[in-house]
Amino acid sequence: MQFAHLHFDHIPVVLAPMEDVTDLAFRLICKRHGADIVYTEFVSSEALIRDIRGAINKMRILDEERPIGIQIYGNKVESMVQAARIVEQAEPDLLDINYGCPSKHVAGSGAGSGLLKTPELMEAITRGVIDAVNLPVTAKTRLGWCDGQINIVEIARMLERCGIQVLTIHGRTRSQKFKGQANWELIGTAKQAVQIPIIGNGDVVSPENARTLLDVAGVDGVMIGRGAYGRPWIFKQTKHFLQHGEILPDPELAERVEVLFEHLALSIQFKGERRSALEMGKHYGNYLKGVRNVKHLKAALRSLSSYDEIHSTITRFIRQFGIEEIEAPPTLPEPLLQGV
Ligand SMILES: Cc1cc2nc3c(=O)[nH]c(=O)nc-3n(C[C@H](O)[C@H](O)[C@H](O)COP(=O)(O)O)c2cc1C
């Protein structure tokens, strides 16, 4: 399977870009558990060209994550062209353009999925970005603006003509946001209309879902977003199922907690203890889903900010389930890329 210059000997399973989720630590964890390609969260082209630190930091990547795509969004050709040149200096493997974000702030200003309503501007941005860089350019979009305006076939054909090398399609319209069921059949209709590789996305939360999406839509790759929350091993499980038809069991609680600690340690390495403690709050519950009394643990963790305190609180909590030993970094390694 050829994705731009990247070759895979199996159907690639890709980590979706997700704002405030797919930071460096989460991407590394997913990579270590089998993700074939990872994407940064979207980065504002306007913020990049104004050299805003938060935006620049979102582009910091490590070799261990490769292949990685940096995703940008915007509603002006010139800003997107300039931003693409800035992205090129960060040396990702792919540059991805966001034509899918449904939020009022982004789509409402004519960027993200807002561009589905102005295909001429989408085309001008796409051509501008592709001409500006030597990187392979990919795009991610939705089926259309709303049920009455589904234009994914025209959009996919236009993006292919422009030179987009891989297209990811989230099987929802902008109006649906994240509600309802992703329509995999319509992803398949678009796949039939073009030659470039298509990655199918939306509602894949199990290896079996990935198989069905591939069967229904005939796509070349599968992208997983929310299904990887607290379950980064879903990438390995999915690839194993697609290749061998066998479901690998979910890890036991002790292993899940090990991965949680690894994720926390990475997050602290990149962002420092205080910020990580705040940001990791959303991940604890996902790693410990279904565990008795986890509500109390989450409440207790909310007031903690040091790795040692968090480590010992979680270690104490899981003793009630007979788990005494956790293989986890007892102390933190040296900080890396502080301030990301
Ligand atoms: C919290 C969150 C943030 C997201 N941020 C982005 C983003 O920055 N760029 C993007 O292209 N899509 C973004 N998405 C959409 C996902 O990439 C994906 O298309 C969507 O969640 C459907 O896939 P899933 O059902 O596997 O989660 C985001 C989704 C979520 C839930």
The ligand as an SDF file (V2000), in Angstrom:
LIG
                    3D

 31 33  0  0  0  0  0  0  0  0999 V2000
  -11.5490   16.2130   20.7190 C   0  0  0  0  0  0  0  0  0  0  0  0
  -11.4800   16.1400   19.2180 C   0  0  0  0  0  0  0  0  0  0  0  0
  -10.6470   16.9950   18.5340 C   0  0  0  0  0  0  0  0  0  0  0  0
  -10.5530   16.9350   17.1430 C   0  0  0  0  0  0  0  0  0  0  0  0
   -9.6600   17.7270   16.5060 N   0  0  0  0  0  0  0  0  0  0  0  0
   -9.4550   17.5710   15.1620 C   0  0  0  0  0  0  0  0  0  0  0  0
   -8.4020   18.2530   14.4850 C   0  0  0  0  0  0  0  0  0  0  0  0
   -7.6280   19.0270   15.0770 O   0  0  0  0  0  0  0  0  0  0  0  0
   -8.2700   18.0320   13.1370 N   0  0  0  0  0  0  0  0  0  0  0  0
   -9.0920   17.1810   12.4450 C   0  0  0  0  0  0  0  0  0  0  0  0
   -8.9210   17.0030   11.2380 O   0  0  0  0  0  0  0  0  0  0  0  0
  -10.0770   16.5160   13.0650 N   0  0  0  0  0  0  0  0  0  0  0  0
  -10.2570   16.6640   14.4000 C   0  0  0  0  0  0  0  0  0  0  0  0
  -11.2020   15.9150   15.0320 N   0  0  0  0  0  0  0  0  0  0  0  0
  -11.9810   14.9230   14.2730 C   0  0  0  0  0  0  0  0  0  0  0  0
  -11.2720   13.5540   14.3040 C   0  0  0  0  0  0  0  0  0  0  0  0
  -10.0420   13.6080   13.6500 O   0  0  0  0  0  0  0  0  0  0  0  0
  -12.1450   12.4760   13.6370 C   0  0  0  0  0  0  0  0  0  0  0  0
  -12.3800   12.8530   12.3200 O   0  0  0  0  0  0  0  0  0  0  0  0
  -13.4950   12.2870   14.3480 C   0  0  0  0  0  0  0  0  0  0  0  0
  -13.3310   12.2390   15.7450 O   0  0  0  0  0  0  0  0  0  0  0  0
  -14.1930   11.0030   13.8710 C   0  0  0  0  0  0  0  0  0  0  0  0
  -13.3730    9.8830   14.1060 O   0  0  0  0  0  0  0  0  0  0  0  0
  -13.5880    8.8980   15.3780 P   0  0  0  0  0  0  0  0  0  0  0  0
  -15.0260    8.4680   15.3550 O   0  0  0  0  0  0  0  0  0  0  0  0
  -12.6220    7.7920   15.1540 O   0  0  0  0  0  0  0  0  0  0  0  0
  -13.2890    9.7190   16.6080 O   0  0  0  0  0  0  0  0  0  0  0  0
  -11.3380   16.0040   16.4270 C   0  0  0  0  0  0  0  0  0  0  0  0
  -12.1970   15.1540   17.1220 C   0  0  0  0  0  0  0  0  0  0  0  0
  -12.2710   15.2040   18.4960 C   0  0  0  0  0  0  0  0  0  0  0  0
  -13.1840   14.2470   19.2210 C   0  0  0  0  0  0  0  0  0  0  0  0
  1  2  1  0
  2  3  1  0
  2 30  2  0
  3  4  2  0
  4  5  1  0
  4 28  1  0
  5  6  2  0
  6  7  1  0
  6 13  1  0
  7  8  2  0
  7  9  1  0
  9 10  1  0
 10 11  2  0
 10 12  1  0
 12 13  2  0
 13 14  1  0
 14 15  1  0
 14 28  1  0
 15 16  1  0
 16 17  1  0
 16 18  1  0
 18 19  1  0
 18 20  1  0
 20 21  1  0
 20 22  1  0
 22 23  1  0
 23 24  1  0
 24 25  2  0
 24 26  1  0
 24 27  1  0
 28 29  2  0
 29 30  1  0
 30 31  1  0
M  END
$$$$
